[in-house]
Amino acid sequence: MSALRFAVHKTRETLQIYWELVRIMVPVTIVTEVMSRTGLIDLAAPALAPVMELFGLPPELGLAWLTGMLVGIWGAIAMIFTLVPATSMTVADITVFSALVLIAHGLPIEQKIIQKAGPGFAITTMIRIAGAIVYAMILHHLYATTGWLAETLDPTWIPVAASTDWIGFFGGLMEALIYMLAILLALAWGLEVLKQTGIMALLMKILAPALRLAGIKSETGQFTAVGLFLGISYGGGLLIREARSGNLPPRQVFISCVFMGFAHSIIEDTLIVMALGADALGVLAGRLVFAVAATALTAHLLRSIPDEAFFALAFRRANCQSAASL
């Protein structure tokens, strides 16, 4: 009976998350369609074109990334194929765009969580956006030079099917919402299986050496690993409690948060963009390598910054009891 109660609780919890996403996706999708049909997107696209040119992407996708940064991954997904037909994109295109969104999304909410752990909102947000831009540019030039992933995109599911009338549009939207519910339920139960079978703990142990390479020590490694697999809400939430106790070195807290900004919720978020057609090597393996390297560079630069400058620019002293160094 306890197993049944747990199953009901888990399903109800997933449905609550689904409802929150629906409240985001439906208005964003409808507003995007209205903007598309009235020509507003055609007016906005040129202003965003220079940014998207850095990644070899259609200028219209600039609006989708902006929405993703403000709202979250599902906000960006709601717009992608409304703005640009899937058949006009390549696997390389969706992989590059996914890299942008995976690193820099939901910034107002997620960075507020990070801020409560101590690191400054503005500086960690800028680091995260800069990381997204740099990694997406690396992928773009790699694919453009080698010709990899140049095949036309054929996504497993398309959030909103293109249609010439509003009846078809809403039909496509309803179909997308059904797909989204199925994906969320599968992800929720899949993650629960990984946790209950101990596979999640094993994965965290396997990744411990990589975290050390990034400059993250054991005292914050476990929290970083939780954020890596389960998301900033979980990892950041644990860090908030520990950081306020004064048991963690502030610079280690900062480095941990930087890493989680580059790579978090790697199972759920990665599977979502792979369902759109993104390549696993680019959105998972490459992103992890980039997160380790970029965080290690950040940790190296922090070592040369005096404590007073660090606390003035990057960390709220009130959130800690000591200024322990790396």
Sequence and secondary structure as in RCSB ss.txt:
>XXXX:A:sequence
MSALRFAVHKTRETLQIYWELVRIMVPVTIVTEVMSRTGLIDLAAPALAPVMELFGLPPELGLAWLTGMLVGIWG
AIAMIFTLVPATSMTVADITVFSALVLIAHGLPIEQKIIQKAGPGFAITTMIRIAGAIVYAMILHHLYATTGWLA
ETLDPTWIPVAASTDWIGFFGGLMEALIYMLAILLALAWGLEVLKQTGIMALLMKILAPALRLAGIKSETGQFTA
VGLFLGISYGGGLLIREARSGNLPPRQVFISCVFMGFAHSIIEDTLIVMALGADALGVLAGRLVFAVAATALTAH
LLRSIPDEAFFALAFRRANCQSAASL
>XXXX:A:secstr
 HHHHHHHHHHHHHHHHHHHHHHHHHHHHHHHHHHHHHTHHHHHHHHHHHHHHTTT  TTHHHHHHHHHHT HHH
HHHHHHHHS GGG BHHHHHHHHHHHHHS SHHHHHHHHHHTSB HHHHHHHHHHHHHHHHHHHHHHHHHH TT 
SB   S  SS   SSHHHHHHHHHHHHHHHHHHHHHHHHHHHHHHHTTHHHHHHHHHHHHHHHTT  HHHHHHHH
HHHHH HHHHHHHHHHHHHHT S HHHHHHHHHHHHHS STTHHHHHHHHHT  HIIIIIHHHHHHHHHHHHHHH
HHHTS HHHHHHHTB GGG S     
